[in-house]
Amino acid sequence: MRKPTGRSDVPTAAHAILGLLEMDEGSSHGYDLARHFGDSQPLAQVIHLEPAMLYHHLKRLARAGWATATVEPQGTRPARQVYQITTTGRAELRRWLSEPVAHTREIRLEFLVKLYLAERLDPDLAARLLADQFDTCRRLEASLVSQLAALTPADADSSDRVFVRRVLELRLAQTRAAVRWLARVGV
């Protein structure tokens, strides 16, 4: 089982673009990639990405060595940049897709993007990701239960402790909801 390593400094959107490049047989141009984030597309249910940000991420991927860009002439129309995922980019995508998210709050965006891509690129990887995420959430659930149990009755007198209890209770409720959802969709 893969344990989450925590959030990287690479935004989810950049990893989503790497995955889309891989889905598009390794290369695509910005306009085609942008269509994946259009209102009627599945990814639009999870992540909104304006074209300007998409191009920003493509340049970032190229600087990281995870993608390359080549100029493709188009006759009388302006040339366009075609981006290709590199071997290093494929390795980074695979690493990212194989790691569950560390926090329940990351399921709504990062995990769903991972699941979308993994289901299309490698169904076995998607099944492992679901199982690992389920295990991660169960461990988080147990930790939250322990933290709540550790609050003493004397803590009830402190407004800060009351707030801490409320936060832990909310996080526990969200984590339990995630566990139920994960069990329903694939574990």
Long-range contacts (C-beta under 8 A, 24 or more apart in sequence): 1-131, 1-132, 1-135, 2-98, 2-99, 2-100, 2-128, 2-132, 3-99, 3-100, 3-132, 3-136, 4-99, 4-100, 4-101, 4-102, 4-136, 5-99, 5-102, 6-102, 7-102, 7-106, 7-110, 8-96, 10-64, 10-92, 10-96, 11-57, 12-47, 12-109, 12-110, 12-113, 13-47, 13-49, 13-53, 13-54, 13-57, 14-57, 14-60, 14-61, 15-92, 15-93, 15-96, 15-113, 15-114, 16-43, 16-47, 16-49, 16-113, 16-117, 17-54, 17-57, 17-58, 17-61, 17-67, 18-61, 18-66, 18-67, 18-85, 18-89, 18-92, 18-93, 18-96, 19-93, 19-97, 19-113, 19-116, 19-117, 19-120, 19-121, 20-117, 21-67, 21-83, 21-84, 21-85, 21-89, 22-85, 22-90, 22-93, 22-117, 22-121, 23-117, 23-120, 23-121, 26-84, 26-85, 27-82, 27-83, 27-84, 27-85, 28-82, 28-83, 29-72, 29-80, 29-81, 29-82, 29-83, 30-54, 30-55, 30-58, 30-80, 30-81, 30-83, 31-80, 33-58, 33-83, 42-116, 43-113, 43-116, 46-108, 46-109, 46-112, 46-113, 46-116, 47-109, 47-113, 58-83, 61-89, 64-89, 64-92, 65-89, 66-92, 66-93, 93-117, 94-125, 97-121, 97-122, 97-125, 97-129, 98-125, 98-128, 98-129, 98-132, 99-132, 100-129, 100-132, 100-133, 100-135, 100-136, 101-133, 101-136, 102-136, 103-140, 104-137, 104-140, 104-171, 104-174, 104-175, 104-178, 105-174, 107-133, 107-178, 126-186, 127-186, 130-182, 130-185, 130-186, 130-187, 131-186, 131-187, 133-182, 134-179, 134-182, 134-183, 134-187, 137-175, 137-178, 137-179, 137-182, 138-179, 140-175, 141-172, 141-175, 141-176, 141-179, 144-168, 144-171, 144-172, 144-175, 145-172, 148-172
